[in-house]
Amino acid sequence: MKARGGRWIEHWDPEDETFWRETGERTARRNLFFSVLSEHIGFSVWTMWSVLVLFMGPEYGLTPADKFLLTSVVTLVGAVVRVPYTFAVAVFGGRNWTIVSAGLLLVPTVAAFAVMEPGTSFSTFLLAGLLAGIGGGNFASSMTNINAFFPLRKKGWALGLNAGGGNIGVPVIQLAALAIIGAGGGPRVLLGIYVPLVLVAAVLAAGFMDNLASVRNDTGAAKEAARDAHTWIMSVLYIGTFGSFIGYSFAFGQVLQSQFGRSPLQAAYLTFIGPLLGSLVRPLGGRLADRYGGARITLWNFVAMAAATAVLVTASASGSLALFVAVFVVLFVLSGLGNGSAFKMIPGIFRNKALGKGLEGEAAVAYGRRLSGASMGLIGAVGALGGVAVNLAFRQSFLSSGSGTGAFVAFLAFYAVCLALTWAVYLRRPVVRTPDGGAGPERVKAGLSRAEV
């Protein structure tokens, strides 16, 4: 492993077990740790408006529909910026871009600090929310970077840990808000805490992370990934898992206030539980996928999500707060598991496409890494758009009926589509089998080996 100035690593071959054991694993884990830290702060900044709206009482003059629209805008920007953030790693280097992307988080944090007071116009709040969306981009660049550091056999665990550590930024900022509200503090106290944390994340990335010279932007890979049907199929599945997680993270507290009449403090006591558990189990979803296959875990996860949502429809319609909160937390946990298993599927799908093309050994590994890295940004961006859909669905449901029941019915239908799609594309028994017991020719051509995905 040779390095040049600016902490660039010239040679990186994690699939070589000797290299991995002697030097690779230690370096990869170090980069993973500091990547998680930066992504964690990014998620907190991205989702800070899910907390700030709890502080915004009648004196702010915003309706529940206004608040759902505000969080929808924040989620939308976070989804869109994931695409350029994905390719920024190859342009600037993983370490270099982590420094830049962490430092950029100061902009929305300071902007929110400046506007958080009664009398501010709704359009100003929307503009500040637009800026907060850049925190959502950190996920895409972090996942692309860490994907390059780890061998295929470790990607489920590594990507799950990286994403889970980032996702946990959601409940952390919600817990911080709970403590501040409980102590009688205001939203600017919360925002003031995050300014030095942003600076710490940028400084630590500069001191301890590395750039991989082997990671280069490949416009051909981006175009090929965009043309591949599996990129868009996995995007739909990721809408079901991550779109649910981030959408519910923004909406949960607002639903508790608007439908169940909870105060800001009462809502804050409950909102962090689901995102916390959903973040913690994401690495478990990746590990289960490593062991049993990502498609199998993802399928049964959607079955469970559909069942939980059916119960939520009943709880919402009947006004049972205890049942509603308990099942909503279960749904958060399932979304976290599905996040880990779905992302594990991506490298395996493109590795199998390489094998279907007749590539072997390092050539197959390089092809799989190239396409999976390019597709992750697109999948992550489209998946995050699911969070926009969740908040818009809640907004429309409250405008139409004054409750979230209609939105939950729509979510139930979508989970049914996701489980059917997972089964039909990735698990349906092949008609013809190859001599090694794998998928038939039509599946090998499509890159769909059940053992890998």
Salt bridges, closest charged atoms under 4 A:
GLU10 OE2 - ARG4 NE 2.29
GLU25 OE2 - ARG29 NE 3.15
GLU117 OE1 - ARG188 NH2 3.59
ASP210 OD1 - ARG7 NH2 3.27
ASP210 OD2 - ARG30 NH1 2.83
ASP218 OD2 - ARG370 NE 2.45
GLU224 OE1 - ARG370 NH1 3.59
ASP228 OD2 - LYS353 NZ 3.14
ASP290 OD1 - LYS344 NZ 3.26
